[in-house]
Amino acid sequence: MGALKDLPIERWINKHNCKIFVESGLGYGTGIMRAISPEFPFELLISIEIDKQTVEHLSQTFRFDTRVRLFNAIGVDGLQSILPQLPLNVPVFFWLDYHFLHSDVIPINGEMTKHSDGEPDIRLPLLKELELVKSLRIDKGAKDVIVCDDLMLYDNRDIYDDNVARLGENAVPEEYRNHLPRFLELFQKTHKSYINKAAQGTLILEPL
């Protein structure tokens, strides 16, 4: 729901010399489009998307850039497969924006779904994604920058510009609204955390 273009990502990318971009949730491709800008030093750009037609369509859109790799997979499955293949001594910039399949992006086949449709762990996978990044990267010494979109989904405080209530009843199970403290606990020894309250909220985890 948020947009990478609205964040000062160059600050963290340049400071930590991030050479790899990893995104969960391709959407309209705006994250990759921002990341392929010449101002960024990325040598490899990876996006994981659950919708096969979206991947096929945008693979054609980005075929001009040989650095871009698009994968059709559930976010957690894609990360589990891809992360062990990335060098630990090359900092990664993570943009975790994988949520609500087909709810805020019109898929190629035109079918929309409700925010509450489907398994919660697939619709709201951020905790599992962060646990994977920590176990497969951070715990092994990687100095990665992690930016998580739609923080309002995982924080029961109404402090953001947007509000979970507009998503409809049962869109976010109550236990998921309490995940923010767990996010922070995972990275309290390795990262500084910042919360941006604009739009749907963003969590930035910067290496110490």
DOVEXMI-224862 format. One record per residue: x, y, z of N, C-alpha, C, O in turn; residue in three letters. Coordinates in steps of 0.02 Angstrom, whole numbers, padded with zeros to 5 digits, always signed. Layout:
% residues N
XYZXYZXYZXYZALA/...
***
This chain:
% residues 208
+00041-00060+00000+00000+00000+00000+00043+00063+00000+00023+00114-00027MET/+00101+00058+00030+00145+00115+00031+00187+00117-00032+00182+00073-00075GLY/+00229+00168-00039+00270+00174-00099+00342+00188-00080+00356+00231-00038ALA/+00387+00151-00110+00458+00159-00097+00482+00228-00117+00529+00255-00088LEU/+00450+00256-00168+00471+00322-00192+00460+00377-00140+00490+00431-00146LYS/+00418+00364-00091+00403+00415-00040+00451+00413+00020+00444+00452+00067ASP/+00500+00368+00018+00547+00361+00073+00617+00382+00051+00636+00371-00007LEU/+00656+00411+00096+00725+00432+00079+00773+00373+00081+00821+00373+00120PRO/+00761+00323+00038+00799+00261+00043+00873+00269+00025+00914+00230+00047ILE/+00889+00321-00014+00959+00331-00032+01003+00342+00030+01062+00326+00030GLU/+00973+00369+00083+01010+00381+00145+01039+00316+00172+01098+00313+00191ARG/+00998+00264+00174+01020+00200+00203+01059+00158+00152+01107+00123+00170TRP/+01039+00161+00090+01073+00122+00038+01146+00144+00032+01191+00102+00030ILE/+01157+00209+00029+01225+00234+00020+01266+00227+00083+01325+00211+00080ASN/+01236+00240+00141+01273+00235+00204+01299+00164+00216+01354+00155+00240LYS/+01258+00115+00198+01277+00045+00213+01300+00007+00151+01311-00053+00153HIS/+01308+00044+00096+01336+00015+00034+01297-00047+00012+01327-00098-00004ASN/+01232-00042+00011+01190-00098-00009+01196-00110-00085+01185-00064-00124CYS/+01213-00170-00104+01223-00186-00175+01169-00232-00202+01164-00243-00263LYS/+01128-00260-00157+01074-00306-00178+01008-00279-00152+01003-00258-00094ILE/+00957-00281-00194+00889-00260-00175+00845-00323-00175+00843-00360-00224PHE/+00810-00334-00120+00764-00391-00115+00696-00366-00092+00690-00332-00041VAL/+00646-00381-00132+00578-00357-00119+00531-00416-00114+00534-00463-00153GLU/+00486-00414-00065+00432-00463-00063+00367-00426-00079+00345-00382-00041SER/+00336-00444-00135+00276-00410-00158+00292-00365-00216+00316-00309-00207GLY/+00278-00387-00277+00296-00349-00337+00245-00296-00355+00263-00241-00377LEU/+00180-00312-00345+00128-00263-00360+00131-00238-00431+00134-00278-00478GLY/+00130-00172-00440+00134-00143-00506+00206-00136-00531+00219-00112-00586TYR/+00254-00157-00489+00324-00152-00508+00356-00086-00489+00411-00071-00512GLY/+00322-00047-00447+00348+00019-00430+00411+00016-00386+00454+00060-00389THR/+00416-00037-00345+00476-00045-00304+00538-00057-00347+00589-00025-00337GLY/+00532-00104-00394+00588-00117-00439+00603-00056-00482+00661-00040-00494ILE/+00551-00022-00506+00562+00037-00547+00601+00090-00510+00644+00123-00539MET/+00587+00098-00446+00625+00146-00405+00697+00122-00396+00744+00162-00399ARG/+00705+00058-00383+00771+00031-00366+00818+00028-00426+00879+00029-00416ALA/+00792+00025-00488+00837+00022-00545+00861+00091-00566+00899+00098-00614ILE/+00839+00142-00531+00863+00210-00546+00939+00213-00544+00969+00182-00501SER/+00970+00251-00590+01043+00255-00593+01076+00281-00529+01136+00271-00518PRO/+01037+00315-00486+01066+00343-00425+01083+00289-00374+01119+00302-00326GLU/+01058+00228-00384+01071+00174-00336+01122+00125-00364+01124+00113-00424PHE/+01163+00096-00319+01218+00053-00341+01202-00022-00345+01247-00063-00343PRO/+01138-00039-00351+01119-00109-00349+01148-00148-00408+01144-00127-00465PHE/+01176-00206-00391+01203-00251-00442+01156-00309-00456+01162-00343-00507GLU/+01108-00319-00411+01058-00372-00418+00993-00349-00385+00994-00322-00330LEU/+00937-00358-00421+00872-00338-00395+00825-00397-00399+00813-00425-00453LEU/+00797-00417-00342+00755-00476-00337+00686-00457-00310+00681-00419-00262ILE/+00634-00483-00342+00566-00472-00317+00529-00538-00316+00534-00578-00363SER/+00493-00551-00262+00455-00613-00253+00381-00596-00253+00359-00553-00215ILE/+00343-00629-00295+00272-00613-00304+00232-00678-00310+00251-00723-00348GLU/+00177-00682-00274+00136-00742-00273+00094-00751-00336+00077-00808-00354ILE/+00078-00697-00371+00034-00701-00429+00075-00713-00493+00116-00672-00513ASP/+00064-00771-00523+00103-00792-00581+00095-00744-00640+00144-00728-00674LYS/+00033-00722-00653+00021-00678-00710+00056-00610-00702+00080-00581-00751GLN/+00058-00586-00641+00094-00523-00628+00168-00531-00643+00198-00487-00674THR/+00197-00586-00621+00268-00599-00634+00281-00604-00709+00329-00575-00735VAL/+00239-00641-00745+00248-00649-00817+00243-00582-00853+00283-00568-00898GLU/+00194-00542-00834+00184-00477-00866+00243-00430-00853+00269-00398-00899HIS/+00264-00425-00790+00317-00378-00773+00387-00403-00792+00434-00364-00797LEU/+00393-00468-00803+00456-00493-00829+00470-00463-00898+00528-00450-00915SER/+00418-00452-00936+00425-00419-01001+00441-00345-00992+00482-00317-01029GLN/+00409-00314-00943+00421-00243-00931+00494-00229-00913+00522-00179-00935THR/+00524-00273-00873+00592-00262-00848+00645-00302-00885+00701-00308-00861PHE/+00628-00329-00943+00676-00371-00979+00737-00332-01003+00789-00362-01018ARG/+00731-00266-01006+00787-00224-01029+00844-00222-00978+00900-00203-00995PHE/+00830-00239-00915+00880-00234-00861+00899-00304-00838+00859-00338-00806ASP/+00959-00326-00854+00981-00394-00838+00993-00406-00764+01003-00463-00743THR/+00992-00353-00724+01001-00361-00652+00938-00385-00617+00941-00411-00561ARG/+00880-00378-00649+00816-00392-00618+00798-00465-00623+00802-00496-00676VAL/+00779-00494-00565+00756-00564-00562+00689-00565-00526+00684-00545-00469ARG/+00638-00589-00561+00571-00594-00532+00554-00668-00520+00564-00710-00563LEU/+00528-00682-00460+00513-00751-00441+00440-00757-00422+00413-00717-00384PHE/+00407-00809-00448+00338-00824-00431+00337-00873-00373+00350-00932-00382ASN/+00322-00847-00314+00322-00890-00253+00285-00852-00198+00279-00791-00199ALA/+00262-00890-00148+00241-00860-00086+00301-00826-00055+00357-00853-00058ILE/+00292-00767-00026+00348-00728-00002+00397-00766+00042+00457-00764+00031GLY/+00371-00801+00092+00414-00837+00139+00452-00893+00103+00511-00903+00116VAL/+00418-00928+00058+00451-00982+00021+00506-00954-00023+00561-00983-00028ASP/+00492-00898-00055+00542-00868-00099+00604-00845-00060+00660-00857-00082GLY/+00593-00814-00003+00650-00792+00038+00691-00851+00062+00752-00849+00062LEU/+00657-00904+00083+00692-00963+00109+00736-00995+00055+00789-01023+00070GLN/+00715-00990-00007+00753-01019-00062+00809-00973-00085+00864-00996-00100SER/+00796-00908-00087+00842-00860-00117+00897-00837-00069+00955-00832-00089ILE/+00879-00822-00007+00927-00791+00039+00991-00831+00050+01045-00801+00053LEU/+00988-00898+00056+01051-00935+00065+01099-00928+00007+01158-00944+00013PRO/+01075-00906-00050+01118-00900-00109+01153-00832-00113+01197-00823-00155GLN/+01133-00785-00070+01162-00718-00073+01223-00713-00027+01220-00739+00029LEU/+01277-00681-00049+01337-00675-00007+01323-00634+00056+01292-00581+00053PRO/+01346-00659+00113+01334-00625+00177+01373-00560+00183+01353-00516+00221LEU/+01428-00553+00147+01469-00493+00153+01447-00437+00105+01479-00385+00102ASN/+01392-00448+00069+01364-00396+00025+01298-00373+00056+01250-00412+00057VAL/+01294-00311+00082+01233-00288+00114+01173-00287+00067+01178-00267+00009PRO/+01117-00309+00094+01054-00311+00057+01008-00256+00083+01006-00242+00143VAL/+00972-00225+00037+00918-00179+00056+00853-00217+00045+00834-00233-00011PHE/+00818-00232+00100+00754-00268+00097+00695-00219+00097+00692-00174+00138PHE/+00649-00230+00051+00586-00193+00050+00531-00246+00056+00513-00278+00007TRP/+00504-00253+00117+00455-00305+00131+00385-00274+00128+00362-00239+00173LEU/+00352-00290+00073+00287-00258+00058+00239-00310+00030+00203-00297-00019ASP/+00238-00367+00061+00201-00424+00035+00139-00434+00078+00144-00455+00136TYR/+00081-00420+00050+00020-00424+00090-00042-00425+00046-00040-00402-00011HIS/-00095-00451+00071-00162-00445+00041-00162-00457-00034-00173-00410-00072PHE/-00151-00517-00055-00150-00534-00126-00212-00506-00162-00269-00520-00143LEU/-00199-00467-00215-00250-00440-00260-00297-00389-00228-00348-00372-00257HIS/-00282-00364-00169-00329-00320-00136-00318-00247-00153-00366-00208-00156SER/-00256-00226-00164-00245-00156-00181-00210-00149-00248-00192-00093-00268ASP/-00200-00205-00283-00174-00204-00351-00221-00246-00394-00235-00304-00377VAL/-00245-00218-00448-00290-00256-00492-00247-00306-00532-00205-00286-00571ILE/-00259-00371-00522-00218-00421-00557-00233-00422-00631-00282-00392-00654PRO/-00192-00457-00668-00199-00459-00740-00268-00486-00760-00297-00464-00810ILE/-00293-00534-00722-00358-00564-00740-00417-00523-00714-00475-00541-00726ASN/-00403-00468-00681-00455-00421-00660-00495-00441-00599-00542-00406-00581GLY/-00477-00497-00567-00515-00520-00510-00489-00488-00445-00429-00491-00431GLU/-00534-00458-00408-00515-00428-00344-00536-00474-00287-00581-00514-00295MET/-00502-00468-00231-00520-00506-00172-00527-00460-00112-00503-00403-00114THR/-00561-00484-00061-00567-00445+00001-00502-00450+00041-00464-00498+00034LYS/-00490-00401+00083-00431-00403+00125-00432-00463+00171-00379-00487+00191HIS/-00491-00487+00189-00497-00541+00237-00494-00610+00205-00496-00661+00240SER/-00489-00613+00139-00489-00678+00105-00422-00713+00112-00369-00682+00107ASP/-00424-00779+00124-00363-00819+00124-00332-00827+00193-00355-00798+00242GLY/-00280-00868+00195-00246-00883+00258-00209-00822+00285-00174-00788+00247GLU/-00216-00806+00350-00182-00747+00378-00106-00748+00370-00076-00696+00358PRO/-00075-00807+00376-00003-00810+00371+00022-00795+00300+00079-00776+00290ASP/-00021-00804+00251-00003-00787+00182-00020-00714+00168+00017-00680+00133ILE/-00075-00690+00196-00095-00620+00186-00051-00572+00226-00039-00516+00204ARG/-00028-00594+00284+00007-00551+00331+00072-00586+00354+00077-00606+00412LEU/+00121-00592+00310+00178-00636+00324+00238-00601+00355+00291-00632+00360PRO/+00231-00538+00376+00291-00500+00394+00332-00532+00450+00393-00533+00446LEU/+00299-00557+00501+00338-00587+00556+00380-00645+00531+00439-00650+00547LEU/+00351-00689+00491+00388-00746+00465+00443-00724+00417+00497-00754+00416LYS/+00431-00672+00379+00483-00646+00334+00542-00619+00375+00599-00633+00358GLU/+00527-00581+00427+00581-00552+00468+00620-00607+00504+00680-00602+00512LEU/+00585-00658+00527+00619-00713+00560+00668-00748+00512+00722-00768+00532GLU/+00648-00754+00449+00692-00784+00399+00752-00740+00385+00808-00764+00382LEU/+00741-00675+00377+00796-00629+00365+00846-00632+00422+00907-00631+00412VAL/+00820-00635+00483+00864-00638+00541+00904-00703+00543+00965-00702+00552LYS/+00870-00760+00534+00905-00824+00541+00952-00838+00483+01006-00867+00493SER/+00934-00818+00422+00973-00834+00363+01025-00780+00346+01071-00793+00307LEU/+01017-00720+00375+01063-00666+00357+01094-00633+00420+01155-00636+00429ARG/+01053-00603+00461+01078-00562+00516+01116-00603+00567+01169-00583+00590ILE/+01089-00661+00586+01122-00703+00635+01190-00729+00610+01231-00753+00650ASP/+01200-00726+00545+01263-00749+00516+01311-00691+00500+01362-00701+00468LYS/+01293-00632+00524+01338-00575+00518+01323-00524+00465+01361-00476+00458GLY/+01271-00533+00426+01254-00486+00373+01232-00419+00403+01199-00417+00455ALA/+01250-00365+00369+01233-00297+00391+01182-00268+00342+01197-00223+00303LYS/+01122-00295+00345+01069-00276+00297+01024-00221+00325+01014-00215+00385ASP/+00998-00181+00279+00947-00132+00294+00879-00163+00278+00870-00192+00225VAL/+00831-00156+00324+00765-00187+00315+00711-00133+00323+00707-00100+00374ILE/+00670-00125+00271+00616-00077+00274+00550-00116+00263+00543-00152+00214VAL/+00504-00107+00309+00441-00145+00309+00382-00097+00299+00375-00048+00337CYS/+00342-00110+00250+00284-00067+00236+00223-00089+00276+00221-00144+00303ASP/+00173-00046+00278+00107-00061+00307+00111-00081+00381+00080-00130+00402ASP/+00150-00043+00419+00160-00060+00489+00095-00056+00529+00089-00089+00580LEU/+00047-00017+00505-00016-00010+00542-00051-00078+00550-00091-00087+00597MET/-00037-00125+00505-00069-00190+00509-00046-00229+00570-00081-00273+00595LEU/+00014-00213+00594+00046-00251+00648+00054-00212+00712+00089-00234+00758TYR/+00022-00154+00716+00028-00111+00775-00042-00089+00795-00077-00057+00755ASP/-00064-00106+00855-00132-00091+00876-00143-00019+00898-00198-00001+00920ASN/-00091+00022+00893-00099+00093+00908-00123+00130+00845-00097+00117+00791ARG/-00170+00174+00852-00195+00213+00795-00154+00277+00789-00178+00331+00806ASP/-00092+00271+00766-00046+00328+00763-00026+00345+00691+00015+00389+00680ILE/-00056+00310+00643-00035+00318+00573-00087+00360+00535-00143+00369+00557TYR/-00066+00386+00478-00112+00426+00438-00172+00386+00417-00228+00411+00416ASP/-00161+00323+00399-00214+00278+00378-00239+00238+00439-00211+00243+00493ASP/-00291+00199+00428-00321+00162+00483-00342+00092+00460-00371+00085+00406ASN/-00328+00043+00501-00345-00027+00484-00420-00036+00476-00442-00079+00438VAL/-00460+00003+00511-00533-00005+00509-00561-00001+00438-00611-00033+00423ALA/-00530+00039+00396-00556+00048+00328-00550-00016+00286-00582-00021+00234ARG/-00508-00063+00308-00498-00124+00270-00555-00174+00277-00561-00221+00238LEU/-00597-00162+00326-00655-00205+00335-00646-00254+00393-00591-00265+00417GLY/-00701-00282+00414-00701-00328+00471-00661-00390+00456-00665-00419+00401GLU/-00621-00411+00505-00580-00472+00501-00522-00468+00451-00491-00519+00436ASN/-00507-00409+00427-00451-00402+00381-00386-00420+00416-00342-00453+00387ALA/-00379-00398+00479-00318-00412+00517-00337-00443+00584-00364-00409+00627VAL/-00324-00508+00593-00339-00539+00657-00302-00504+00714-00247-00478+00706PRO/-00334-00503+00772-00308-00463+00828-00237-00482+00847-00198-00438+00865GLU/-00220-00546+00844-00152-00566+00865-00099-00536+00820-00042-00524+00842GLU/-00116-00523+00756-00067-00493+00711-00057-00419+00726-00004-00391+00712TYR/-00108-00386+00754-00102-00316+00772-00052-00304+00828-00034-00247+00842ARG/-00030-00358+00860+00017-00352+00915+00087-00376+00897+00127-00391+00942ASN/+00103-00380+00834+00167-00407+00812+00226-00358+00817+00283-00379+00820HIS/+00212-00293+00818+00267-00244+00818+00319-00257+00872+00378-00257+00857LEU/+00300-00267+00935+00351-00280+00986+00395-00340+00970+00454-00341+00987PRO/+00367-00390+00936+00407-00449+00917+00456-00431+00862+00513-00455+00861ARG/+00435-00388+00816+00481-00365+00764+00542-00331+00796+00599-00346+00780PHE/+00528-00286+00843+00581-00247+00874+00627-00291+00916+00687-00280+00918LEU/+00597-00339+00950+00637-00384+00991+00685-00426+00949+00742-00438+00970GLU/+00664-00447+00891+00706-00487+00847+00772-00452+00830+00824-00484+00825LEU/+00769-00385+00822+00826-00349+00797+00855-00299+00847+00895-00256+00828PHE/+00835-00304+00910+00856-00254+00958+00932-00252+00970+00958-00200+00989GLN/+00966-00308+00959+01038-00310+00970+01079-00294+00908+01140-00285+00912LYS/+01047-00291+00851+01084-00282+00788+01065-00221+00748+01103-00199+00704THR/+01006-00192+00762+00981-00137+00721+00950-00081+00763+00923-00093+00817HIS/+00955-00021+00737+00916+00035+00762+00849+00034+00726+00846+00017+00667LYS/+00796+00051+00762+00730+00050+00731+00700+00120+00728+00707+00160+00775SER/+00665+00133+00673+00631+00197+00664+00561+00182+00638+00551+00135+00599TYR/+00513+00222+00659+00444+00214+00635+00424+00278+00600+00427+00333+00628ILE/+00402+00271+00538+00374+00325+00499+00299+00318+00500+00272+00267+00479ASN/+00263+00368+00525+00192+00363+00535+00151+00385+00474+00090+00380+00475LYS/+00184+00407+00422+00148+00430+00362+00114+00372+00327+00138+00315+00329ALA/+00057+00387+00295+00019+00338+00257+00002+00277+00302-00027+00286+00355ALA/+00021+00217+00281+00006+00157+00320+00061+00139+00369+00055+00088+00404GLN/+00112+00179+00373+00166+00167+00420+00222+00124+00393+00210+00077+00354GLY/+00282+00140+00412+00342+00104+00389+00388+00092+00448+00398+00137+00489THR/+00417+00033+00451+00468+00017+00500+00534+00012+00465+00542-00025+00416LEU/+00583+00051+00488+00651+00049+00460+00697+00019+00512+00700+00042+00569ILE/+00734-00033+00491+00783-00066+00534+00852-00055+00504+00867-00081+00450LEU/+00893-00015+00538+00959+00003+00512+01013-00031+00554+01010-00029+00615GLU/+01062-00061+00522+01115-00096+00559+01152-00050+00607+01165+00008+00590PRO/+01169-00076+00665+01208-00037+00714+01280-00029+00690+01321+00001+00724LEU/
***
